Amino acid sequence: MKLMTPQTPTRPIWEAQGDEKRREVRGMFSAIAPTYDRANAVMSFNFHHRWRKFAASKLDLQLGESVLDLCTGTGDFLPIHRTTVGEAGVVIGIDFCAPMLEKAVGKDSAATLTIGDACSIPLQDQSVDGVSVGWGIRNVPDIDRAHREINRVLKPGKRFVSVDCAEPRAALIRIATNVFRTPALGLLGKLVGSSDAYKYLSESTARFKSREELAASMRSAGFVDVHYKDLMFGNICVHWGTKP
Ligand SMILES: C[S@@+](CC[C@H](N)C(=O)[O-])C[C@H]1O[C@@H](n2cnc3c(N)ncnc32)[C@H](O)[C@@H]1O
């Protein structure tokens, strides 16, 4: 008789939850860090800079203020924030994936880059004048907790903005997006050498909270004046709110 070692059931990364999701997501971003910026440029037709500027404008930051870019990754929000807060301001980037953060080095040479988790932000209560998250919230295992943490570190009267992928609301655009997205992401996956990572993008977007659910999570974390706006025909959505 031949004894077989039982196989650990493996589930795709987009179905992982809790600490398993945290581990898998960190591993995936470690693997794609070297090609992330290139892939981002191709996938967004380089529009991501515009979307970031629009999102950053919702923070209403002033010269000399402090801003945290959470899930900062390769740090493309950092120079935008620096332009707004100036040399006297404080720009902080936090991410839990060292290889992504390494790519952020030099994007704003004065920024402070720190390893940290969005569900347990390594900053004091009421310590920053603004928080941005770009394409990060979708990857976090406990979004409600991350929203409460963001609220905790913000000073009263200050704002949080998050930009992420979304499912278009118009049926025709949704169909067109799906027709285009699957082969485009497949091609991109080949280009950067990880088809799973780019399958994760569409699968995690399809499983992501709806616009209204995200807004509700922000409100229950304590934000008021919560708004959202679609970009790119509803493939991208920006949410923002104020800590009262
Ligand atoms: C799609 S990338 C976005 C990077 C960057 N914000 C941008 O706009 O290009 C998502 C980033 O979120 C980070 N991330 C995911 N979950 C996180 C968590 N729980 N805590 C901290 N960072 C996290 C990943 O390591 C990755 O760098």
The ligand as an SDF file (V2000), in Angstrom:
LIG
                    3D

 27 29  0  0  0  0  0  0  0  0999 V2000
   -2.1390   48.0610   -5.3450 C   0  0  0  0  0  0  0  0  0  0  0  0
   -0.8290   48.5350   -4.2930 S   0  0  0  0  0  0  0  0  0  0  0  0
   -1.0300   50.2830   -4.2620 C   0  0  0  0  0  0  0  0  0  0  0  0
    0.2390   51.0050   -3.9760 C   0  0  0  0  0  0  0  0  0  0  0  0
    0.1260   52.5280   -3.9580 C   0  0  0  0  0  0  0  0  0  0  0  0
   -0.7440   52.9960   -2.9220 N   0  0  0  0  0  0  0  0  0  0  0  0
   -0.3320   53.0880   -5.2750 C   0  0  0  0  0  0  0  0  0  0  0  0
   -1.1960   53.9690   -5.2480 O   0  0  0  0  0  0  0  0  0  0  0  0
    0.1920   52.6980   -6.3220 O   0  0  0  0  0  0  0  0  0  0  0  0
   -1.4520   48.0750   -2.7110 C   0  0  0  0  0  0  0  0  0  0  0  0
   -0.4620   48.2610   -1.5920 C   0  0  0  0  0  0  0  0  0  0  0  0
   -1.1340   48.0640   -0.3520 O   0  0  0  0  0  0  0  0  0  0  0  0
   -0.2450   47.3990    0.5280 C   0  0  0  0  0  0  0  0  0  0  0  0
   -1.0550   46.7600    1.5780 N   0  0  0  0  0  0  0  0  0  0  0  0
   -2.0130   45.8230    1.3970 C   0  0  0  0  0  0  0  0  0  0  0  0
   -2.5370   45.4610    2.5620 N   0  0  0  0  0  0  0  0  0  0  0  0
   -1.9000   46.2000    3.5170 C   0  0  0  0  0  0  0  0  0  0  0  0
   -2.0130   46.2830    4.9340 C   0  0  0  0  0  0  0  0  0  0  0  0
   -2.8670   45.5190    5.6180 N   0  0  0  0  0  0  0  0  0  0  0  0
   -1.2180   47.1620    5.5820 N   0  0  0  0  0  0  0  0  0  0  0  0
   -0.3260   47.9120    4.8960 C   0  0  0  0  0  0  0  0  0  0  0  0
   -0.1670   47.8700    3.5610 N   0  0  0  0  0  0  0  0  0  0  0  0
   -0.9540   47.0210    2.8760 C   0  0  0  0  0  0  0  0  0  0  0  0
    0.5020   46.4310   -0.3710 C   0  0  0  0  0  0  0  0  0  0  0  0
    1.7050   46.0020    0.2030 O   0  0  0  0  0  0  0  0  0  0  0  0
    0.7040   47.2830   -1.6180 C   0  0  0  0  0  0  0  0  0  0  0  0
    1.9140   47.9840   -1.5740 O   0  0  0  0  0  0  0  0  0  0  0  0
  1  2  1  0
  2  3  1  0
  2 10  1  0
  3  4  1  0
  4  5  1  0
  5  6  1  0
  5  7  1  0
  7  8  2  0
  7  9  1  0
 10 11  1  0
 11 12  1  0
 11 26  1  0
 12 13  1  0
 13 14  1  0
 13 24  1  0
 14 15  1  0
 14 23  1  0
 15 16  2  0
 16 17  1  0
 17 18  1  0
 17 23  2  0
 18 19  1  0
 18 20  2  0
 20 21  1  0
 21 22  2  0
 22 23  1  0
 24 25  1  0
 24 26  1  0
 26 27  1  0
M  CHG  2   2   1   9  -1
M  END
$$$$
